[in-house]
Amino acid sequence: VNTGTARQLFFAREYEPAIEQCRKTVELEPNFAPAHWFMGRALVQLGSYEQSIEELEKAVQYSGGRPLIWGSLGHAYGLSGRTAEAQEVIDTLEQLSQKRYVSPVAKAYVNAGLGEKEQAFHWLNRACDDRVAWLMYLKLEPEYDRLRSDQRFSDLIRRMGLPL
């Protein structure tokens, strides 16, 4: 419940309260990956890159390497200027995709963090083609703020049948 509340606060861009909710969850269950994931995502939005990366690395570990969480870690690496590590995440996601399904959204996160708009839109369109459920959060996720001014973002929203 705490993490669900944190998710809603995160999507409302209330990052400090979202972090606090996640901390409450981590106090109850230190290895709960979703709490570390949303805490890391909120911290990156506040520019606390090192703390964010620390939380996201825990989330990757505790989740058993969920691709979306890897994508968030790659996003944080990209925004923090750690491009080599972000590229390593892309390589990891590619390796994982040889063994299991990897959502194109995970790759879009990393490319958005790196500022690679062409690749980010490629993966977002692929996610739309694949009808990836996580795209329901497309309009809410701050990871895509750098893409919103591009006409392709509005086109993607329309293509999904969502109101602008």
HELIX and SHEET records of a PDB file:
HELIX    1   1 ASN A    2  PHE A   11  1                                  10    
HELIX    2   2 TYR A   15  LEU A   28  1                                  14    
HELIX    3   3 ALA A   33  GLN A   45  1                                  13    
HELIX    4   4 TYR A   49  SER A   63  1                                  15    
HELIX    5   5 PRO A   67  LEU A   79  1                                  13    
HELIX    6   6 THR A   83  SER A   97  1                                  15    
HELIX    7   7 PRO A  104  LEU A  114  1                                  11    
HELIX    8   8 LYS A  117  ASP A  129  1                                  13    
HELIX    9   9 ALA A  133  TYR A  137  5                                   5    
HELIX   10  10 PRO A  142  LEU A  147  5                                   6    
HELIX   11  11 GLN A  151  ARG A  159  1                                   9    
END                                                                             
